[in-house]
């Protein structure tokens, strides 16, 4: 039974999910090196053992936007390659099991926003990530589905990678090349600025791939559960969630914004063992 | 069963890289476009790779391999100074020879390969230039027809032009008199005769021209789509970038679109 008494102070020091931080760093560095190698390879100076693929070839969202054209004509949208389709399938498999784990553990743009967030947290302390009134915020969270529909529709109509013109992920890893559209750099700049006030603003309000993967939270196989019987209602899980999900009010987290980062779990911030956990199968 | 961050990390990395490895094993992991050009379908060279389908995304290594031309000959023909000739992309020609106003590009490679191999090649509507060294190599390798010789007489970049790297201003703003030392390139390959298009420089397609510019200049959308044989891409896209991504010769496309611009004026 859930405790009705006032919140107790957590009995032990808060942990951080260092494993996730290392995995994120690994993928960020890997993508950065491939992007640099792509530029070097264009001049015939590429590093042989490292992939020199363009970032468009390594973006699973390319597979999503290409799906219509691939089904109807058997071809990919300009700049998108078969690897994007493979990554899309892998992303879907991951999401079927664990939700948008790609967003929380792999996406370098998400990682970059979290790094900027560290500065924002130092500046604004407890006010950080709570600037937008929740009523407005709740509505804004659905903006990314409008972006998703717009991108898929426009890509299918024009058969070009329209999203590349505003893509902050591509801009982040190609800002030194002439391939980046001004729109991408502007969106990246706005994302960086907003990250000083809000955690993962791009992911929350605009990312179409996050919107796509978020749907899998409704039926993912690994479920994120809170044990009401052992919960001490300290709300540490709410504070730890970068996506502002009120985990303390839920028994199973099915929110479309959850990025499966596990920061709320007993393995990370939750001070009570076996209280908030990712679980396979029925709750014990 | 509870999943710890450690298990989640193992799960993510295993599924991600395992999936990539499996797709590699199945031959489904491709991060580059298919580099095989279409084949010639008629005549005695039917079944050979078609030089008209050479794309800007190819490297000289691709061209050497696909058309069985020694890299040394390609390096001489296009004055490639890099040690690793095979890795140099064709699209870099337009950048390296920017002072020639995009006269030397992927279209030049197509023309060179076709003539070098003795393949049939439709020269009508072609406006690709070649360097003198390339023409010399072709003449050594194959017997040219009179039509081809006439074409090369016009579309060989003159020695004087290529030996120096003039400032862009010298090319784009020749004096009306055509005095000695001017470097404006003309279809006669000579020096000193201004390009008529330069009179209308503000409507001249260049590296920074977008599809939106074409519409602004009065070109009809359907004419553009007919020329590029595709629906109009994003209007803010640079035509040069689009051509490179699609494997078209920018110089050839530029000439075709410029004709539309001139007609619309």
Interface residues (C-beta under 8 A of the other chain):
Chain A: X17 X19 X20 X22 X23 X41 X42 X43 X44 X45 X46 X51 X53 X54 X57 X58 X78 X79 X81 X82 X83 X86 X87 X89 X90 X93 X94 X97 X98 X101 X102 X105 X106 X157 X158 X159 X160 X162 X165 X178 X179 X181 X183 X222 X260 X262 X265 X267 X268 X274 X277 X278 X279 X280 X281
Chain B: X1 X2 X3 X4 X5 X6 X8 X9 X11 X12 X13 X15 X16 X19 X20 X23 X28 X29 X30 X31 X32 X33 X59 X82 X84 X87 X88 X89 X92 X230 X231 X232 X233 X234 X236 X237 X241 X245 X246
